[in-house]
Structures are given as C-alpha cells and as structure tokens.
C-alpha cells in the first residue's frame, strides 16, 4: 500500500517507511491510500495534474530531482 501526501504531492511506500519520511506529521485529511503500483506510476507521470513525486527515502526509484534549480 502507498500513501499520497496531498499537501506536498509526495507518495510514500508503506512497506518501506523510514524515519525521515515523517508519515505521522501528515494530517489525516491530507492522506490518500493507493493500493497498486500502476496508479502510483500514473500519478508520478509528467502529464498528471497535480504532478506527484516519489519520496526520496522510501521510493527513491520514483523520486525525480530537479537539477535545474542548482544553477539558478
């Protein structure tokens, strides 16, 4: 199962949660349960609005880092 943080647009993998994810700090009304990986991949896709990102700690294979921000 996966949890989507609707406030920060981040998706967390509940089978691989880390302390750094701060799942307990997400308000209950800003959580959405996702039950399969195909829905997660669709939400992370660039055409989805709002665009979600994978958590850098528990879903690093789906985390997209914006390198252009480094050079501003």
TIMAR-9655 format. One record per atom (N, C-alpha, C): residue number from 0; atom name; x, y, z. Coordinates in steps of 0.001 Angstrom, whole numbers. Example, Ala and Ser with C-alpha at 12.3 -4.5 7.8 and 13.67 -1.06 7.14 Angstrom:
<node 0 'N' <13190 -5690 7800>>;
<node 0 'CA' <12300 -4500 7800>>;
<node 0 'C' <13200 -3300 7800>>;
<node 1 'N' <12850 -2250 7080>>;
<node 1 'CA' <13670 -1060 7140>>;
<node 1 'C' <12900 30 7870>>;
***
This chain:
<node 0 'N' <839 -1171 0>>;
<node 0 'CA' <0 0 0>>;
<node 0 'C' <891 1244 0>>;
<node 1 'N' <376 2301 -579>>;
<node 1 'CA' <1090 3562 -687>>;
<node 1 'C' <222 4672 -104>>;
<node 2 'N' <868 5708 398>>;
<node 2 'CA' <171 6874 940>>;
<node 2 'C' <593 8092 133>>;
<node 3 'N' <-398 8820 -381>>;
<node 3 'CA' <-121 10065 -1097>>;
<node 3 'C' <-347 11227 -145>>;
<node 4 'N' <657 12058 -4>>;
<node 4 'CA' <566 13280 788>>;
<node 4 'C' <25 14363 -139>>;
<node 5 'N' <-1251 14725 27>>;
<node 5 'CA' <-1892 15674 -864>>;
<node 5 'C' <-1440 17106 -627>>;
<node 6 'N' <-795 17359 499>>;
<node 6 'CA' <-312 18701 806>>;
<node 6 'C' <1003 19001 82>>;
<node 7 'N' <1913 18031 71>>;
<node 7 'CA' <3227 18221 -545>>;
<node 7 'C' <3396 17477 -1862>>;
<node 8 'N' <2367 16725 -2283>>;
<node 8 'CA' <2386 15936 -3526>>;
<node 8 'C' <3534 14927 -3556>>;
<node 9 'N' <3660 14178 -2463>>;
<node 9 'CA' <4685 13136 -2347>>;
<node 9 'C' <3994 11812 -2052>>;
<node 10 'N' <4479 10747 -2664>>;
<node 10 'CA' <3931 9408 -2442>>;
<node 10 'C' <4939 8593 -1644>>;
<node 11 'N' <4448 7909 -593>>;
<node 11 'CA' <5284 7087 284>>;
<node 11 'C' <4893 5621 144>>;
<node 12 'N' <5891 4744 207>>;
<node 12 'CA' <5685 3294 186>>;
<node 12 'C' <5574 2816 1627>>;
<node 13 'N' <4425 2298 2018>>;
<node 13 'CA' <4198 1902 3408>>;
<node 13 'C' <4922 614 3779>>;
<node 14 'N' <5421 -138 2825>>;
<node 14 'CA' <6168 -1351 3156>>;
<node 14 'C' <7647 -1055 3394>>;
<node 15 'N' <8066 179 3141>>;
<node 15 'CA' <9480 535 3291>>;
<node 15 'C' <9619 1932 3906>>;
<node 16 'N' <8844 2209 4940>>;
<node 16 'CA' <8822 3534 5558>>;
<node 16 'C' <10088 3766 6369>>;
<node 17 'N' <10648 4935 6253>>;
<node 17 'CA' <11819 5357 7014>>;
<node 17 'C' <11404 6438 8002>>;
<node 18 'N' <12258 6696 8974>>;
<node 18 'CA' <12011 7759 9955>>;
<node 18 'C' <11957 9125 9261>>;
<node 19 'N' <12783 9324 8245>>;
<node 19 'CA' <12873 10600 7553>>;
<node 19 'C' <11619 10946 6761>>;
<node 20 'N' <10759 9972 6498>>;
<node 20 'CA' <9537 10214 5728>>;
<node 20 'C' <8535 11089 6489>>;
<node 21 'N' <8549 11031 7805>>;
<node 21 'CA' <7628 11803 8662>>;
<node 21 'C' <6163 11564 8301>>;
<node 22 'N' <5802 10298 8177>>;
<node 22 'CA' <4431 9924 7857>>;
<node 22 'C' <3461 10410 8938>>;
<node 23 'N' <3886 10372 10187>>;
<node 23 'CA' <2996 10758 11286>>;
<node 23 'C' <2719 12260 11316>>;
<node 24 'N' <3476 13072 10589>>;
<node 24 'CA' <3248 14518 10553>>;
<node 24 'C' <2275 14944 9451>>;
<node 25 'N' <1852 13992 8606>>;
<node 25 'CA' <879 14305 7559>>;
<node 25 'C' <-511 14344 8198>>;
<node 26 'N' <-1266 15428 8019>>;
<node 26 'CA' <-2615 15486 8591>>;
<node 26 'C' <-3513 14398 7989>>;
<node 27 'N' <-4409 13826 8793>>;
<node 27 'CA' <-5257 12729 8285>>;
<node 27 'C' <-6126 13125 7092>>;
<node 28 'N' <-6533 14376 7022>>;
<node 28 'CA' <-7377 14786 5897>>;
<node 28 'C' <-6571 15052 4627>>;
<node 29 'N' <-5243 15001 4712>>;
<node 29 'CA' <-4365 15204 3556>>;
<node 29 'C' <-3707 13911 3092>>;
<node 30 'N' <-4200 12755 3564>>;
<node 30 'CA' <-3668 11450 3169>>;
<node 30 'C' <-4638 10774 2208>>;
<node 31 'N' <-4078 10067 1244>>;
<node 31 'CA' <-4886 9264 336>>;
<node 31 'C' <-4210 7915 172>>;
<node 32 'N' <-4959 6840 352>>;
<node 32 'CA' <-4412 5489 200>>;
<node 32 'C' <-4433 5090 -1266>>;
<node 33 'N' <-3333 4496 -1692>>;
<node 33 'CA' <-3211 3965 -3050>>;
<node 33 'C' <-2825 2502 -2904>>;
<node 34 'N' <-3521 1630 -3629>>;
<node 34 'CA' <-3355 212 -3388>>;
<node 34 'C' <-2505 -534 -4419>>;
<node 35 'N' <-2188 69 -5577>>;
<node 35 'CA' <-1361 -655 -6549>>;
<node 35 'C' <-333 268 -7188>>;
<node 36 'N' <710 -340 -7714>>;
<node 36 'CA' <1850 394 -8254>>;
<node 36 'C' <1519 1071 -9580>>;
<node 37 'N' <564 539 -10333>>;
<node 37 'CA' <219 1168 -11609>>;
<node 37 'C' <-409 2542 -11397>>;
<node 38 'N' <-1194 2695 -10358>>;
<node 38 'CA' <-1764 4005 -10042>>;
<node 38 'C' <-675 4967 -9610>>;
<node 39 'N' <297 4474 -8848>>;
<node 39 'CA' <1422 5314 -8418>>;
<node 39 'C' <2210 5795 -9633>>;
<node 40 'N' <2502 4905 -10564>>;
<node 40 'CA' <3251 5289 -11762>>;
<node 40 'C' <2486 6313 -12590>>;
<node 41 'N' <1173 6175 -12643>>;
<node 41 'CA' <358 7127 -13387>>;
<node 41 'C' <355 8501 -12719>>;
<node 42 'N' <348 8539 -11395>>;
<node 42 'CA' <346 9810 -10664>>;
<node 42 'C' <1700 10514 -10741>>;
<node 43 'N' <2787 9756 -10889>>;
<node 43 'CA' <4125 10334 -10976>>;
<node 43 'C' <4429 10776 -12406>>;
<node 44 'N' <3676 10264 -13375>>;
<node 44 'CA' <3885 10626 -14768>>;
<node 44 'C' <3780 12141 -14951>>;
<node 45 'N' <4488 12678 -15906>>;
<node 45 'CA' <4561 14129 -16092>>;
<node 45 'C' <3247 14739 -16551>>;
<node 46 'N' <2326 13968 -17115>>;
<node 46 'CA' <1073 14521 -17614>>;
<node 46 'C' <-7 14605 -16540>>;
<node 47 'N' <211 14040 -15385>>;
<node 47 'CA' <-797 14057 -14321>>;
<node 47 'C' <-804 15418 -13638>>;
<node 48 'N' <-1989 15919 -13349>>;
<node 48 'CA' <-2129 17191 -12622>>;
<node 48 'C' <-2882 16942 -11334>>;
<node 49 'N' <-2395 17287 -10167>>;
<node 49 'CA' <-1058 17795 -9886>>;
<node 49 'C' <-28 16677 -10003>>;
<node 50 'N' <1181 17044 -10342>>;
<node 50 'CA' <2234 16040 -10515>>;
<node 50 'C' <2790 15631 -9156>>;
<node 51 'N' <2776 14333 -8883>>;
<node 51 'CA' <3300 13792 -7639>>;
<node 51 'C' <4742 13366 -7843>>;
<node 52 'N' <5444 13206 -6739>>;
<node 52 'CA' <6839 12785 -6752>>;
<node 52 'C' <6996 11666 -5733>>;
<node 53 'N' <7867 10723 -6004>>;
<node 53 'CA' <8137 9663 -5043>>;
<node 53 'C' <9004 10189 -3909>>;
<node 54 'N' <8825 9656 -2728>>;
<node 54 'CA' <9620 10066 -1571>>;
<node 54 'C' <11078 9687 -1806>>;
<node 55 'N' <11989 10587 -1462>>;
<node 55 'CA' <13408 10321 -1703>>;
<node 55 'C' <13963 9264 -769>>;
<node 56 'N' <13275 8932 308>>;
<node 56 'CA' <13774 7952 1270>>;
<node 56 'C' <13170 6556 1055>>;
<node 57 'N' <11865 6473 846>>;
<node 57 'CA' <11238 5148 746>>;
<node 57 'C' <10885 4763 -690>>;
<node 58 'N' <10900 5714 -1625>>;
<node 58 'CA' <10627 5409 -3030>>;
<node 58 'C' <11662 6110 -3906>>;
<node 59 'N' <12920 5868 -3653>>;
<node 59 'CA' <13983 6586 -4352>>;
<node 59 'C' <13994 6303 -5855>>;
<node 60 'N' <13488 5151 -6285>>;
<node 60 'CA' <13473 4849 -7715>>;
<node 60 'C' <12452 5696 -8473>>;
<node 61 'N' <11499 6309 -7752>>;
<node 61 'CA' <10497 7169 -8378>>;
<node 61 'C' <10693 8638 -8022>>;
<node 62 'N' <11741 8965 -7292>>;
<node 62 'CA' <11999 10349 -6916>>;
<node 62 'C' <12669 11076 -8079>>;
<node 63 'N' <12111 12216 -8449>>;
<node 63 'CA' <12664 12999 -9549>>;
<node 63 'C' <13220 14295 -8982>>;
<node 64 'N' <14516 14478 -9115>>;
<node 64 'CA' <15177 15670 -8598>>;
<node 64 'C' <15329 16682 -9724>>;
<node 65 'N' <15014 17930 -9449>>;
<node 65 'CA' <15124 18995 -10439>>;
<node 65 'C' <16524 19593 -10374>>;
<node 66 'N' <17380 19197 -11311>>;
<node 66 'CA' <18757 19680 -11325>>;
<node 66 'C' <18880 21124 -11796>>;
<node 67 'N' <17858 21628 -12475>>;
<node 67 'CA' <17945 22999 -12977>>;
<node 67 'C' <17920 24012 -11834>>;
<node 68 'N' <17380 23638 -10692>>;
<node 68 'CA' <17347 24534 -9548>>;
<node 68 'C' <18718 24784 -8941>>;
<node 69 'N' <19677 23922 -9240>>;
<node 69 'CA' <21018 24082 -8711>>;
<node 69 'C' <21754 25259 -9334>>;
<node 70 'N' <21383 25604 -10550>>;
<node 70 'CA' <22128 26607 -11305>>;
<node 70 'C' <21447 27963 -11361>>;
<node 71 'N' <20465 28187 -10536>>;
<node 71 'CA' <19766 29474 -10521>>;
<node 71 'C' <20389 30428 -9563>>;
***
